[in-house]
Amino acid sequence: MNHVLPSFQRYILIIFILITYASQAQTRLRDTDTSRIKQKSIRNFLKSQMDSGVVNFEDFKPSVDAQADTSKFDSNIHHFQLQQTPAAVWNAYLTAHPARVWQGKIVSCGLIYSPVSKLVIFPDDKYPGLETGQILFIEMRVLCGLVKFPVCFRITQIDENHHAITFSYVSSGSSKGAQTIRLTNDGKGGTKIIHSSIHQTENILRDKTLYPLYHRKAIKEVHSNINNILETK
């Protein structure tokens, strides 16, 4: 008996295998061990995303891309200074664990999703380094910690040539916008950090008052942590 499949059947079988593999390559939100997430706001965010139809981490899309109209977004630019060279600072941004970078009175990292390994990474897990497409789940604490809310963003670009990292809030979150961290040589052997952001929410008052204030405090913690990491080395 000839067990060789006709070419049409082989074609269908290959398609079925590819579809099955693609579906298995997705990482579902519901498989996340939420007991390892310390921040209640992030646990609630994941639940609300699943309730609204987000199934896989791959379903999180950036709210700002090349086609987005950001003409009505608010914008902020802040400058920071570090004594270390741009090469050293750049390496720190690429390799430091977000749980150390996004940690302070205002910010706290709950988990990271790696699109390369298809794994959820918690603060006490080994970190593979920054990757395009990586998703970070951060808790923001404002008004002396009385108000806590989640921020979810996706790394959209890592520009080695210009020492720039761009990340966008996910489209299913409450805020739309993006931020870019760019490093330049200050001419004295140190590094100038230019942190620019564009953002928009449905709350105009918050956009004009609370956001600029706490945004600066939050990113100041981030860049200070990078400085502390470099100094400890």
N, C-alpha and C positions, 0 to 999 in steps of 0.2 A: 504494500500500500504506500502511495506517495504522500508523505507528510509535509511536503513543501507547500506553504501557503501561496495562493495566487497573489500577484503584485498588489492588487487593490486591497486585499485583506491585510497584507503586510503594511501597507500605507496607513490604513485605519488603526492597526495595532500600534504603530509608531506614534501616531497622533495621540492615542489614548495614554500611552506611557509618558509622553511629554506633558500632557495635561495633568496627569496624576503627580508627576514629579514637581511641576510648577505649584500645584496646590499644597504639596507637602513642604515646599520651600518657604511657604508663608509662616509667619509666627503670629499665633492668635493672642489677642489681649487676654482672653479668658484663661489662658494657660499660665499667666503670670502669678508667681507666688506673692500675693499682696501682703502676706504676713511679714515680708522682709522690707516693706515700704513703711518707713516711720511716719511720713507726713500724711495726715488724714485727708487733706485737700487733694493730694495726688491720687490717693485711693478712690476718692469720690469722683475725681475727674475721669479716671479709667472706666469706672462704672457708668458714668453719664455718657461717655463716648460709645461704649458697647450698647447702651440703651438706644442711642441715636443711630445705630447701624454700622459703626466702625468695628470691623471684625479683626483685621490683621494690623500689625504695626506698619506694614507697607502701605496701608490705606491712608496714613497721615500725609497730607500734601502741604507744601509751603503756601502761605497766603500771598506771598509776593514772589513773582517770577519775572522773566524778561518782558512778558506781555502785560503785566499788571499796570493799571493806571494809578499812580501814587501821587498825582498832582494835588489832591486834597488832604494828603497825610500831613501830620505835624512832623517836624524834624528837630533833632538835637545833635550837637557835636560837642564832645568833651575831649580834653587833652590830658594825658598823664605822662609822667617822666620816670624812667627807670635807669639806674646806673649801669646795668649790664648791656652788653653788645646786642644789636638786633638779632644776630644769629643765635645767641644763647636764649634770648627771650622767645624767639620764634620756636625753638626746640621745646621750650617749656610749655608753650601753648599747645603744641602738637602731642606731647607725651604725658603731661600731668593728668592725673585722675580727676574728672569733673567733681567728684565728691570732695576733693581738696580745694579745687578752684572755686566752685560755686558753694561756698560755705561761710556763713557769718551771721550777723544779727538780722540781716534783711533776706539773704538767699540761703537756700538749702537744697541740695541735689537728692532726689529720691531714687532715680534709676536712669539708665541709658539703654537705648536699643542700638545694637550694631547690625547694619545691613549686610556686612561682609560675612560675619560668622552666624548671622540669624539668631543671635542670643541676646537675652536681657541681662544687663550687667548692673549689679547692685554696688553700693559704696564699698563693701568689703570684698568684692571680686577683683580679679586682675583686669586691668584696663588695656586694650590693645592699641590705644592711641586714637587721635581724632581721624574721622573718616567722613568723606562726603556722603550725605544721606543719613548720617547718624542722628538719632533723636534723643533729646535731653528733656527730662521732666524735672522742673524746678519749682520749689515753693517760695513764694514771696511773702514776707511778713511786714505789714505796715501798721502805722499808728501804735507803736510800741508793742507790736506782736498781737494786738487785739484782733486784727483782720489778717487772715491768711488765705491766699488763693494760688492756684497752680498756673504755671506758665510752661507751655510745651513748644519747643522749637526744633527745627531741623537744619542741620548744616547743609547749606546749598552750594558753597564754593570754598575751596582751599587753594589759594593762589600762591604758589611757591615763589614765583618770580617777583611779586610785589609784596610778599609777606602780609597777605590779607586773608581774613577769614570772614565769611558772610553766613549768617544764619537767619532763618525766617520763622516767625510764629506759624504754627500749623493753621490751616484754613478752617478747621472745625473748632478752634478755640475762640475765646471771647475777644481777643485782640488780633488785629491784623497789622503786619509790619515786618520789618527786617532790621538787622543790625550788622555793621561791618567793623571789625577790628583791623586796623592797618598799622604796621610798624615802620618807622623810618629812622635813619641815623640822625642823631641830634648834632653831629659835627664835633662832639667832644668825647666820643667813645661810648656814649650811652644810647638809649632808645627813647624816641618819642612815640607815644601811642595815641593814635587818632581813632576815637570810638564814635562812630556816627550811627544814628538810628532814625527810622521813619516809623510812624505808628498811627493807628486809628482804632477807636472803639465806638460804641454807640453812646457813650457817656462823654459829651463834649467838655463838661466841667472837669472831669477826672483827667482828660487829655491835656487840659491847659494848666492844671494845678498840681494834682498828686503825682501824675506820671513823671514829669520832668524832675521833681524833687526826689522821689524814691528811685527813679531810674539811675540818677547820678550816684546815689548812695549804694545801690546794688552793684553797679559796674566798678565803683571804687573798691568795694570789697573784693571783687574778682581780680582786678589788676594788682591790688595789694597782696593777695594770696599768691599770685604768680611771683611777685617780688620776694615774698617770704620763702617760697619753694627754692628759688635761685640762691637766696642767701644761705639757706640750710645746706645746700649742696657744697 
